[in-house]
Amino acid sequence: MIKLVAIDVDGTLLNRNNQLTGETKEIISQVRALGVKVVLCTGRPFQGIQFFLDELGLDELGEYAISFNGAVTQALGTHAVIRHQSLTFSEFLEIETLSRHLKMPFHIQSDKGIYTANREISQYTAYDSYLNGSDINYRMVAELRGVPINKVLFVGSQSDLTKMIPQIPQSFFEKYHLVRSLDYFFEFLPRNANKGNALKALADDLGITPEGIMAIGDNDNDVSMLDFVGLSVTMENGSENAKQSADFITKSNEANGVAYALSKLVLQNSNIKILESIQ
Protein backbone atom coordinates (compact mmCIF):
# COMPACT_ATOMS: atom_id res chain seq x y z
CA MET A 1 0.00 0.00 0.00
CA ILE A 2 1.34 3.41 -0.99
CA LYS A 3 1.76 5.72 2.02
CA LEU A 4 3.88 8.49 0.47
CA VAL A 5 4.25 9.91 -3.03
CA ALA A 6 7.34 11.96 -3.91
CA ILE A 7 6.79 14.20 -6.94
CA ASP A 8 9.34 16.16 -8.96
CA VAL A 9 8.26 19.63 -10.09
CA ASP A 10 9.71 20.80 -13.44
CA GLY A 11 8.86 18.55 -16.36
CA THR A 12 6.70 16.41 -14.06
CA LEU A 13 4.16 18.18 -11.85
CA LEU A 14 4.04 21.35 -13.97
CA ASN A 15 3.26 21.80 -17.65
CA ARG A 16 5.51 23.74 -20.03
CA ASN A 17 3.95 26.99 -18.80
CA ASN A 18 5.04 26.19 -15.24
CA GLN A 19 1.44 25.71 -14.18
CA LEU A 20 -0.48 23.18 -12.12
CA THR A 21 -3.58 22.04 -13.97
CA GLY A 22 -6.96 21.73 -12.27
CA GLU A 23 -7.03 17.99 -12.96
CA THR A 24 -3.66 17.46 -11.27
CA LYS A 25 -4.71 19.46 -8.21
CA GLU A 26 -7.96 17.52 -7.92
CA ILE A 27 -6.31 14.10 -8.16
CA ILE A 28 -3.64 15.05 -5.62
CA SER A 29 -6.39 16.23 -3.28
CA GLN A 30 -8.13 12.84 -3.63
CA VAL A 31 -4.87 11.00 -2.96
CA ARG A 32 -4.25 13.04 0.19
CA ALA A 33 -7.80 12.31 1.35
CA LEU A 34 -6.79 8.65 1.49
CA GLY A 35 -4.11 9.56 4.03
CA VAL A 36 -1.23 9.39 1.54
CA LYS A 37 1.50 11.96 2.11
CA VAL A 38 2.55 14.01 -0.92
CA VAL A 39 6.10 15.39 -0.86
CA LEU A 40 7.40 17.74 -3.53
CA CYS A 41 10.97 16.72 -4.26
CA THR A 42 12.66 19.27 -6.49
CA GLY A 43 15.89 20.79 -7.67
CA ARG A 44 14.40 24.22 -7.10
CA PRO A 45 15.06 26.29 -4.00
CA PHE A 46 12.22 26.26 -1.47
CA GLN A 47 11.17 29.74 -2.57
CA GLY A 48 10.58 28.38 -6.07
CA ILE A 49 7.91 25.89 -4.91
CA GLN A 50 6.13 27.92 -2.24
CA PHE A 51 3.37 28.98 -4.64
CA PHE A 52 2.65 25.36 -5.65
CA LEU A 53 2.68 24.14 -2.05
CA ASP A 54 0.01 26.75 -1.32
CA GLU A 55 -2.02 25.72 -4.40
CA LEU A 56 -1.98 22.10 -3.28
CA GLY A 57 -2.75 22.89 0.36
CA LEU A 58 0.50 21.23 1.41
CA ASP A 59 2.02 24.06 3.45
CA GLU A 60 0.74 22.85 6.79
CA LEU A 61 2.02 21.05 9.87
CA GLY A 62 2.85 17.40 9.32
CA GLU A 63 3.89 17.87 5.70
CA TYR A 64 7.38 18.08 4.18
CA ALA A 65 9.25 19.28 1.10
CA ILE A 66 12.66 18.42 -0.32
CA SER A 67 14.44 21.15 -2.28
CA PHE A 68 17.84 21.95 -3.84
CA ASN A 69 17.97 18.40 -5.29
CA GLY A 70 18.03 16.85 -1.84
CA ALA A 71 20.34 19.31 -0.09
CA VAL A 72 17.51 20.72 2.06
CA THR A 73 14.49 19.08 3.71
CA GLN A 74 11.93 21.29 5.45
CA ALA A 75 8.97 20.68 7.70
CA LEU A 76 6.07 22.62 6.29
CA GLY A 77 3.82 24.86 8.32
CA THR A 78 6.82 26.18 10.25
CA HIS A 79 9.35 25.92 7.35
CA ALA A 80 11.86 24.58 9.86
CA VAL A 81 14.90 23.05 8.15
CA ILE A 82 15.35 19.49 9.40
CA ARG A 83 18.27 18.57 7.10
CA HIS A 84 20.72 20.79 5.27
CA GLN A 85 23.87 19.96 3.31
CA SER A 86 26.03 22.65 1.75
CA LEU A 87 29.36 23.08 -0.01
CA THR A 88 32.25 24.62 1.88
CA PHE A 89 33.88 27.79 0.63
CA SER A 90 37.05 25.86 -0.27
CA GLU A 91 34.96 23.39 -2.30
CA PHE A 92 33.28 26.30 -4.03
CA LEU A 93 36.70 27.77 -4.93
CA GLU A 94 37.67 24.47 -6.56
CA ILE A 95 34.45 24.44 -8.61
CA GLU A 96 34.75 28.13 -9.49
CA THR A 97 38.31 27.54 -10.75
CA LEU A 98 36.98 24.73 -12.95
CA SER A 99 34.30 27.06 -14.36
CA ARG A 100 36.98 29.52 -15.44
CA HIS A 101 39.11 26.74 -16.93
CA LEU A 102 36.15 25.42 -18.94
CA LYS A 103 34.89 28.95 -19.71
CA MET A 104 31.45 28.10 -18.35
CA PRO A 105 29.25 30.68 -16.57
CA PHE A 106 28.13 29.62 -13.11
CA HIS A 107 25.91 30.69 -10.26
CA ILE A 108 25.22 29.61 -6.70
CA GLN A 109 21.79 28.67 -5.43
CA SER A 110 21.53 29.70 -1.79
CA ASP A 111 18.78 30.06 0.78
CA LYS A 112 19.30 33.79 0.27
CA GLY A 113 18.98 33.85 -3.51
CA ILE A 114 21.27 33.46 -6.52
CA TYR A 115 24.89 34.60 -6.34
CA THR A 116 27.41 34.88 -9.16
CA ALA A 117 30.87 36.32 -9.72
CA ASN A 118 30.26 36.55 -13.49
CA ARG A 119 30.27 40.19 -14.58
CA GLU A 120 28.14 39.30 -17.59
CA ILE A 121 25.02 37.60 -16.25
CA SER A 122 24.10 34.53 -18.29
CA GLN A 123 20.62 34.38 -19.78
CA TYR A 124 20.27 31.01 -18.03
CA THR A 125 21.06 32.57 -14.67
CA ALA A 126 18.38 35.15 -15.45
CA TYR A 127 15.97 32.34 -16.32
CA ASP A 128 16.67 30.56 -13.01
CA SER A 129 15.97 33.85 -11.23
CA TYR A 130 12.67 34.27 -13.10
CA LEU A 131 11.63 30.64 -12.56
CA ASN A 132 12.11 30.74 -8.79
CA GLY A 133 11.53 34.40 -7.98
CA SER A 134 15.11 34.64 -6.68
CA ASP A 135 17.18 37.82 -6.62
CA ILE A 136 20.51 37.76 -8.46
CA ASN A 137 23.41 39.03 -6.36
CA TYR A 138 26.73 39.91 -8.01
CA ARG A 139 29.73 39.45 -5.73
CA MET A 140 33.47 39.14 -6.11
CA VAL A 141 34.64 35.60 -5.36
CA ALA A 142 36.16 36.58 -2.01
CA GLU A 143 32.87 38.20 -0.97
CA LEU A 144 31.08 34.86 -1.29
CA ARG A 145 32.72 33.52 1.86
CA GLY A 146 29.93 32.99 4.40
CA VAL A 147 27.17 32.59 1.79
CA PRO A 148 25.33 29.24 2.29
CA ILE A 149 26.18 27.34 -0.89
CA ASN A 150 23.55 24.64 -1.40
CA LYS A 151 24.74 23.95 -4.94
CA VAL A 152 26.70 25.46 -7.81
CA LEU A 153 25.28 25.38 -11.34
CA PHE A 154 27.25 25.59 -14.58
CA VAL A 155 24.85 27.13 -17.08
CA GLY A 156 24.79 27.25 -20.86
CA SER A 157 23.06 26.03 -23.97
CA GLN A 158 22.23 22.36 -24.36
CA SER A 159 25.06 21.88 -26.85
CA ASP A 160 27.61 23.80 -24.77
CA LEU A 161 26.88 21.70 -21.67
CA THR A 162 26.96 18.48 -23.68
CA LYS A 163 30.43 19.38 -24.95
CA MET A 164 31.58 20.54 -21.51
CA ILE A 165 30.64 17.53 -19.35
CA PRO A 166 33.27 15.10 -20.78
CA GLN A 167 35.95 17.69 -19.96
CA ILE A 168 35.23 17.61 -16.21
CA PRO A 169 38.00 15.68 -14.41
CA GLN A 170 36.96 12.35 -12.91
CA SER A 171 38.03 13.60 -9.47
CA PHE A 172 35.05 15.97 -9.41
CA PHE A 173 32.63 13.09 -10.01
CA GLU A 174 34.24 11.24 -7.11
CA LYS A 175 34.23 14.19 -4.70
CA TYR A 176 30.82 15.77 -5.45
CA HIS A 177 27.36 14.75 -6.59
CA LEU A 178 27.20 15.95 -10.20
CA VAL A 179 23.96 15.88 -12.16
CA ARG A 180 22.35 17.49 -15.18
CA SER A 181 18.98 18.69 -13.94
CA LEU A 182 17.76 20.52 -17.07
CA ASP A 183 19.16 20.87 -20.57
CA TYR A 184 20.93 24.09 -19.55
CA PHE A 185 21.82 23.38 -15.88
CA PHE A 186 24.67 21.13 -14.69
CA GLU A 187 24.89 20.96 -10.90
CA PHE A 188 27.59 20.43 -8.28
CA LEU A 189 26.27 19.35 -4.85
CA PRO A 190 27.72 17.80 -1.70
CA ARG A 191 28.63 14.16 -2.36
CA ASN A 192 25.64 12.66 -0.52
CA ALA A 193 23.09 15.31 -1.49
CA ASN A 194 20.54 13.79 -3.84
CA LYS A 195 16.81 13.21 -3.90
CA GLY A 196 17.10 9.53 -3.08
CA ASN A 197 19.14 10.04 0.09
CA ALA A 198 16.90 12.89 1.25
CA LEU A 199 13.77 10.81 0.64
CA LYS A 200 15.28 7.83 2.47
CA ALA A 201 16.11 9.97 5.52
CA LEU A 202 12.60 11.43 5.58
CA ALA A 203 11.02 7.99 5.15
CA ASP A 204 13.09 6.68 8.05
CA ASP A 205 11.82 9.55 10.21
CA LEU A 206 8.24 8.70 9.27
CA GLY A 207 8.65 4.95 9.62
CA ILE A 208 7.78 4.28 5.98
CA THR A 209 9.60 1.54 4.05
CA PRO A 210 10.56 1.95 0.36
CA GLU A 211 7.76 -0.49 -0.58
CA GLY A 212 5.25 2.07 0.68
CA ILE A 213 6.65 4.92 -1.44
CA MET A 214 5.92 5.95 -5.01
CA ALA A 215 8.11 8.50 -6.83
CA ILE A 216 7.36 10.38 -10.04
CA GLY A 217 10.07 12.17 -12.02
CA ASP A 218 11.38 12.95 -15.46
CA ASN A 219 15.11 13.67 -15.44
CA ASP A 220 18.52 12.37 -14.44
CA ASN A 221 18.37 14.14 -11.07
CA ASP A 222 15.30 12.02 -10.24
CA VAL A 223 17.04 8.67 -10.79
CA SER A 224 18.30 8.36 -7.20
CA MET A 225 14.77 8.59 -5.79
CA LEU A 226 13.29 6.41 -8.55
CA ASP A 227 15.82 3.71 -7.66
CA PHE A 228 15.08 3.99 -3.92
CA VAL A 229 11.30 3.58 -3.92
CA GLY A 230 9.07 0.55 -4.31
CA LEU A 231 7.11 2.02 -7.23
CA SER A 232 8.92 4.30 -9.69
CA VAL A 233 7.11 6.33 -12.34
CA THR A 234 8.72 8.30 -15.17
CA MET A 235 7.04 10.78 -17.47
CA GLU A 236 6.65 10.07 -21.18
CA ASN A 237 8.80 13.20 -21.72
CA GLY A 238 11.46 11.86 -19.35
CA SER A 239 15.16 11.27 -20.02
CA GLU A 240 16.37 7.83 -21.06
CA ASN A 241 18.15 7.37 -17.73
CA ALA A 242 14.95 8.12 -15.84
CA LYS A 243 12.95 5.76 -18.03
CA GLN A 244 15.42 2.94 -17.38
CA SER A 245 14.65 3.31 -13.66
CA ALA A 246 10.88 3.23 -14.16
CA ASP A 247 8.38 0.55 -13.20
CA PHE A 248 5.68 2.52 -15.01
CA ILE A 249 5.83 5.17 -17.73
CA THR A 250 2.98 7.65 -17.51
CA LYS A 251 1.76 10.32 -19.89
CA SER A 252 3.75 13.52 -20.43
CA ASN A 253 3.59 16.60 -18.23
CA GLU A 254 1.57 18.22 -21.01
CA ALA A 255 -1.06 15.48 -20.71
CA ASN A 256 -1.49 15.48 -16.92
CA GLY A 257 0.87 12.54 -16.49
CA VAL A 258 1.05 12.91 -12.71
CA ALA A 259 -2.73 12.81 -12.41
CA TYR A 260 -2.87 9.78 -14.72
CA ALA A 261 -0.29 7.85 -12.71
CA LEU A 262 -1.89 8.67 -9.35
CA SER A 263 -5.31 7.71 -10.63
CA LYS A 264 -4.12 4.39 -12.08
CA LEU A 265 -1.71 3.35 -9.33
CA VAL A 266 -3.14 4.85 -6.16
CA LEU A 267 -6.81 5.75 -6.54
CA GLN A 268 -7.78 2.71 -8.62
CA ASN A 269 -5.23 0.50 -6.87
CA SER A 270 -4.79 -1.28 -10.20
CA ASN A 271 -2.43 -4.17 -10.75
CA ILE A 272 -0.31 -2.53 -13.43
CA LYS A 273 2.23 -4.59 -15.34
CA ILE A 274 5.82 -3.41 -14.97
CA LEU A 275 6.74 -0.96 -17.77
CA GLU A 276 3.18 -0.90 -19.09
CA SER A 277 2.91 1.44 -22.06
CA ILE A 278 0.55 4.40 -21.78
CA GLN A 279 -2.72 4.15 -23.59
Secondary structure, DSSP 4 states (H G I P E B T S, - for coil): ---EEEE-IIIIIS-TTS---HHHHHHHHHHHHTT-EEEEE-SS-GGGTHHHHHHHT--STT-EEEEGGGTEEEETTTTEEEEE--B-HHHHHHHHHHHHHHT--EEEEETTEEEE--SS--HHHHHHHHHHTPPEEE--GGGGTTS-BSEEEEE--HHHHHHHGGGS-HHHHHHSEEEEEETTEEEEE-TT-SHHHHHHHHHHHHT--GGGEEEEE-SGGGHHHHHHSSEEEE-TT--HHHHHT-SEE---GGGTHHHHHHIIIIIS---PPTTBPP-
